[in-house]
Amino acid sequence: MKTICIQIIALLLPAFAFAQTLSPQVQRQVARIAEENYVAFESVGPAGEVTDQYRSFTTLKNKATTAELLLLLKHENAVVRAYAGWALADRKYLHAETILLRFLKSNEWVQAQDGCIGGSEDLASLFYRRVFHQVATRSKNRPLGAVINAMDSVILYEADSSSTLLETALEHSAGNSQHYNRIRMLALHYKTGASIVALARYKKADDVNFLMTLNTKAFPAIAVFPHPEFWPFLQRYQSTEKTFAYFNALAGFRNEESVALLTKMFDQPDSEKAATIASQLFNELDHPRGSPLEQLYEAITVN
């Protein structure tokens, strides 16, 4: 009997010690959040209502000290941890990358509701988006800054290859010389679309041969890195490929030869499909008025 009592005390002691370090008001909000057990965004449902769950989060954010929020990152309830991360993000906590790393390593998911959309989301993505929103709102058109760069670096080295966060980090980091070796390794090993395009943005001739081994998966990379050695490679596909990715790769060269080949390929019975692809190219390339590709677009859509 004595042994059982000791075991029960041992189980309860960490929770008791945890509670003793939180103010009563913070404990109440934590209990409410844990009971509801889902992450509500600011606006939920067709009417964009503020839920009681979000109000509990707001109270927690306003009443808890930074030390209490950091402690709540270790709480047993994942939703409480998610909201503690949000609160620290809203306070512009300087070491956001350490919180992101914790969430990436735990790889935990919670139920979340944003507007009319609900489903499972991982803590790392919820936290990253919250920080990104804070930084982007402040930065507007300026570079995203050290906080996002630090988080992107953590993602590049710690995130799972299938993570949507990795795609975001690759997009942000492409062209940064500090990350070239890591991005090249990701492209060589996983061969995901995002890693291949990120590698191509460095525009290194040493990567041309590798990219050509990817066959049709290389098309998006060629669109951003139109190296001369890719032109014969692309010509081999002109009789078999009728996809936007292929046409976009050809258009990336932006010269008379690419216009001639595109014009030839668009000369097909399915003129509606050709006009649609031409319109996509026109919007994608953001080329100046009066360029050969705009003339191509006009010729295809008018004739």
C-alpha positions, 0 to 999 in steps of 0.5 A: 500500500505504501509503495502504491501511494509513493507511485501516485505521489510521484506521478502527481508531483510534476503536475503540482510543481508545474501548477505552482509556477503559474498564476491562478489566472493563467491556470484558469485559462490553461484549463479552459483551453485544454478542455476545449482542446482545439486551436481556434483562429481569430475568425471562425465559421461563415460569420467570422465569429470570435470563439470562447477558445480564442478569447481564452487564448487572448486572455492568456497572452495578455496575462501570462508572463514571458516566463510562464509562456515559455513554461507552457511550451512544456505543458502536457496538452498540445493545444496549450503549447500551440497557443503559448507559441502564438502568444510568444510570436505576438510578443515578437519573442527574439528566439522564435527558431528555438520554439520552432525547433521544439515543435519540429522535433515533437511533430505533434498535430492538433485540430484547428479551425480557421474561418470555415476550414477545419482539420489537423495541423502540426504545431510547427506550421501553426507557429511558423505562420503566426511568426511569418504574419507578424514579420510580414505585416511589419516588413511589408515590401522589405526583406523578411528579416533575421527572424524568418531567416533563422527559422528557415535555416532550422527548417532546411536542416530539421524538417521532414522532406515532405513538409510544406514548411520545407517548400516555403523555406526552400523558396525563401532561401534559394540563392543564399550562398550559405544554404547552397550545399544543403539545398543541393543535397536535398535536390540530389537526395529527394528530388522534390519539385521545390528542392530542384527549383531552389537549386536551379535558382543558384544558376550554377553550370555545375548543376546542369548535368544533374538537372538533365538527368531528371528528364521532365521533372527538370522543366520548372528548373529550366524555366528559372535557369535557361542555360544554353545546354538545356536547349537541345535537351528541351528540343528532344521533347517537342513531339511528346510534351504539351504541358505548361511546364514544358512550354514555360521552360521553352519560354524561359529562354526569351529569344527568337528561337524559343518564340519560333519553336513555341509558335510551331508547337502552338500551331495545332487544331486545339486552338483553345488549349493553345490560347489558354497555355499562351495566356498562362505563359504571358501571366507567368513570365511578367515580360515587358510590353512589346517583347517577342513573347507578347507578340506570340501571345497576341498572335495565338489568341487573335488567330 
